[in-house]
Amino acid sequence: MAESLKSVLITGASTGIGATCATRLHRLGYRVFAGVRKPEDGERLRAATSERLRWIRLDVTDGNQIDDALRDLEAVLGARGLDALVNNAGIAVGGPLEYLPPAELRRQLEINVVGLHAVTQAFLPLIRRARGRIVHMGSISGRIASPFTGPYAASKHAVEALTDALRLELAPEGIRVAVIEPGQIDTPIWEKGLAEAATVAARIPPEGMARYAQRLKVLQWVVKSAPKRSSPPDAVADAVIHAIESDAPRTRYVVGLDAKLRLWLTRLLPDRMMDGLVLSMLGRLERRVR
């Protein structure tokens, strides 16, 4: 019967990691609720799957949409509850912190942190009914910050903290909470990053460009070439599925060779030595992209 199907809600399911997780879990037989901001994205997902995937309008910063989504899921799931919540929705704001408008930092945190918390808080009663699981989409940047990724890294550091606290708070009830920490993943985020680079450069005054222009060129080069060196979204979906289905899920899942290498280096090297390594690499890249 349909009521016996395991269910999962995935935020930010329009493209990339979220869409991949939605289609993979659908193939595994889950009833998937795919949170999207645009109906056309939801229809595209539905066309590629079946009636077991249902898209819902869900902007994680919109309290009314969260309430509407909760009512929809309660009507479908009832006493059965929700087996898993995957908090995937997020954006990446970058650029020199010196010239970061406070409104941009607020936008970054509102979506990646406050929105994640709002969705989790709203759907926790449904999760509790099924003794379900919660998976937060973090990043290796949540453990290791890089130049010009400060806002994004700050949001993912916060996700790490929220995950740790929630894991401990819900452990007595048998509700497992995990965080996924991907490195570079081949998703549309890189195309969005290239578009963002022009916006970042436009808000920096001439004296700032004299200071940062060459390093911003390096950032643009890194973003443009990243897809060639990125892991596929399926690698992240594998981790999400393990976190949801395993009898012994991990608390953290580091995904991608680059993420594992960065983590290993930071454990091996003192901060000052790691800083020197990063700055040396940036210097070589600056000379390369002149």
Secondary structure, DSSP 8 states (H G I E B T S, - for coil): -GGGS-EEEESS-SSHHHHHHHHHHHHTT-EEEEEESSHHHHHHHHHTS-TTEEEEE--TT-HHHHHHHHHHHHHHHGGG--SEEEE-------S-GGG--HHHHHHHHIIIIIHHHHHHHHHHHHHHHHT-EEEEE--GGGTS--TT-HHHHHHHHHHHHHHHHHHHHHGGGT-EEEEEEE-SB-STHHHHHHHHHHHHHHTS-HHHHHHHHHHHHHHHHHHHHGGGG-B-HHHHHHHHHHHHH-SS--SEEEESHHHHHHHHHHHHS-HHHHHHHHHHHHHHHHHHT-
